[in-house]
Amino acid sequence: MLLGIDVGGTHTDAVLIGRQGIVAMAKIKTDHDNLLVSIRDALESIVSVAGPEGVSRLNLSTTLSTNAIVEGDTEPVGMFVSGGPGIDPVLYRVGDHYFTAAGCIDHRGEETGALDESAVVQGMAACREAGVSVFAAVSKFSTRNPDHENRIKELVHPLADYVAMGHDFSGRLGFGRRINTAYFNSAVWRLYNRFVDAVQQSVLSMGLRPRINVLKADGGAMPLSMSRHLPIQSILSGPAASVMGIIAICDIREDAVILDIGGTTTDMAVFAGSAPLVEREGIAISGRPTLVRALRVKSIGVGGDSAIQITPQGVTVGPKRLGPPMAFGGAHPTLVDALNVQNVIAYGNVAASFAGMAALAEGSGLDPETLADYAIAAAVNKIREEVAGFVREINDRPVYTIYEMLEGRKVAPAKVYVMGGPALALSALLQDAFSQEVVVPENFAVANAVGAALARPTFSVELFADTARGRMVVPSLGLSREVGRDYDLAAAEADALALLREHVRYLGAEDDEAPVETVERSSFNMVDDSTFLGRNIRVVCQVRPGVLPQYREAVTCPC
Amino acid sequence: MSVLKAARELGIVFFPAFDWAISPTHPERQERLLYTLDQLKEEGVFDIPGIREYKPEVAGEGDVDRVHFCFPETSGVVSPSHLVSAGGAIRAGRLVMEKKAAKAFALVRPPGHHAMKCVHGARGFCNINIEAVMIERLREEYGPLRVAIVDTDCHHGDGTQDIYWNDPDTLFISLHQDGRTLYPGTGFAHELGGPGALGATVNVPLPPGTSDEGFLYVAEHLIRPLLDDFKPDLVVNSAGQDNHFSDPITDMAFSAQGYAKLTEILDADLAVLEGGYSIQGALPYVNLGIVLSMAGLDYSHVREPGFEPSRVRQGSAVTDYIRRQCVDIRKLVKNPPPRQRSGEMVGEWFVRRKTLYYDTDHITEYQTESVLVCPDCPGVLKIESESSRTPLCLGVQIPIRACPRCRSEGERVFTEGAKSGRYAVSRLIDRAGKRYERVGGVAVG
């Protein structure tokens, strides 16, 4: 059986899934200052119902790294950056121990300037002084040639408990993202590993012997052992878990929009071409973009707790939140209060909602019911507009070939799935607003934990080969090897797929659980003065986020 | 939180056409913008707050027919790739006109500045003039605009010059390697525009070996004042990058730093990529420099590998020559000689005869261009054109602010021409009435 635990900001949800369906569920308040307690409580609650046997896999989605980064509760990192010409690397400064060294690798992976090792040595002295013991090394175009990052690691190693290298995280380009990713990874490395030690101990002490995976922001899973080196990959996994849950529960197969209406925001994701859409480059955290793959999720400033206001432009809902709904003791009427007034729901103290709405309506010429009506309509319209804008934005993403320009597939959602507190209450109104069918699944309360439990491993490999230089690299696997002049796109694609399959097996998945696919393949003839020099080959293969097929039926219910 | 933030909003329409080439080893091939994309991605340009990447539109044949006389038909000379690159320029123009961005850069291929008013095929790697298609679309949508085009490609922008030769509302300035030493062999200082638009065409031929010093001198001392005098609503930079010292098909000595500074001086609203074929050693760095400069960001660290200013610095003879050129050209533009060498008056019409060679498609075109010299408007344009592939055709254009007489004269010339049976194809571009017609060889009505 598969156990999924999602440690969220407010609640920790757990669900145990067998081949026949959901065996046990638990919902506990999250102890923000001690996530381990929340996890232990969730485990105990499940074990008390189902016993420790039979749990073959535990998939854990946790906010530990996210919280640490967002709250700045991280360890100082010695950051060594070699930039080469371009944007001044000083402008990417992050943290208090940021050192730049001259040195340059160009776009083909050619060293065009030697690494200034003396600058690294100087920075090390400063780090020793400051007691810094985790490091990160990033150079420009290290995904084409990691020599400078490797060299920096060698140099700082004697001082280090841990050194992250930029090319470990992704083969994608993005110097600034690489710096942020490596930096944050080192900044939470120790904290995360201690936490994971404690989680493992708790699991064992309860008599459980599962394989443990950790959820990622792309809705996929990675083995706990791997997450120890790449804790940054565990950030912002919560929203992805919910999306994966709904996909499993509703067995979504055609293009669709998924809305999660929460307290302060409504999060939307898009399912297209048989998988949820992934961010093109990576997700941002604390205002800094990273190379961490994530589902493309956009937040709208409308939720159950969004404040209602009367403005010269009309009645608005959100994006401001002025405290909880009046039905729950707040001081300002919110969307939940409007729904109470309109009798759509009866949450908390309905009389308080009425009183609040009446007070707000006073002097506006509106009666409380009409004001509530307007507010609900404003919220629904805002959601509809934002969804349309989101789909438009997705279809307007840049493409680089004439073929894609003219023949590219357009995303055309056929259904809108809605979950979250006010989902059912708003469903009829949303149905009026959307031309697509609006669906509110029954089981969405633990969708996040279901998503966590059923997530399959995801991974992507980016292969880059330059036959003129005679080299092929796969940065995220730390692979670099010589290739002959006859190495071509077919050979490169075969290599990339084989390497990915092998890695996915190492991640603990069977081939049929985690199908691999090629998402980008290109080979450019390099020509100089009308002479063919070689091929510049790029291949990207991946396992897309998806739900483990064997358990899909167990959780699917009519939606 | 990030220190990097664009001082002004920049929209980049990036379209490298990774599946299009003139031929596998042609300079205009799939690989051309590959390393530029790598560099821009690696630098994180699209992550900088204030810089955004946009997808091109696809221009329609109607956009082409508003500008060009394509013979024998538009679909025969225009491919989807050209419609996408022109559409990229249009999207960039729209971003600025709709104030979604302060500036925009269409980093697109294939290029367009050698495409002339009449199009029988490809010249100098160009089929349709993507800047002109964009500008005329903007004029159609947003009303008459005074537009200045500064063509900084190493090759003379002869196509753009031809299209705007008789348009006093479009200032066309081209600086390029001297036509005596490089394709297309035109763009001399005395080429100043048609009789109704004298001084609205400005050519600055530069000697081979001109480096940063020379380019920036011309930009500051000649182009900047001309732009200030003209008071354009929109400045478009045809941003060719083949003046770079490493370009394989030219002989200049310009650098990435120089391009970034030039961009700053021109302060164009829109840049549209033209040529530039040093795809590894120059384009990634030149494009990065232009992007940073347009966004008002620090570009001082942009430096191409192997750049030593002393090695490419221009000689003092070049410096002196360029300074004298600037003085002479300024005089010429201010006081153009009244007698035009380019053609002759026939009645009220000023007539030029041209023979044009389409080097990419190996076509020769014979053309008679007549413009009605009108005191009240830019005047009706009439072109008779035949080529080694297509028999005699007629093109008639009524300008946007045509006077009533020119409107009816244009109508008459087109209708009579179409009826006469003399022309395989007759085309009308009526900008005043927004009518765009094409008639086959058979008589109408």
Interface residues (C-beta under 8 A of the other chain):
Chain A: G83 P85 G86 I87 D88 L91 Y92 R93 C104 D106 H107 R108 T112 G113 K140 F141 R172 L173 G174 F175 G176 R177 E281 S286 G287 R288 P289 D396 R397 P398 V399 Y400 T401 I402 Y403 M405 L406 S522 F524 N525 M526 V527 D529 S530 T531 F532 N536
Chain B: M1 S2 V3 L4 F14 F15 P16 A17 F18 D19 W20 P24 T25 R29 Q30 E31 L34 Y35 L37 D38 Q39 K41 E42 E43 G44 V45 D47 E53 Y54 K55 P56 V58 P80 S81 V84 P248 Q280 P284 Y285 L288 L292 L297 D298 S300 H301 V302 R303 E304 P305 G306
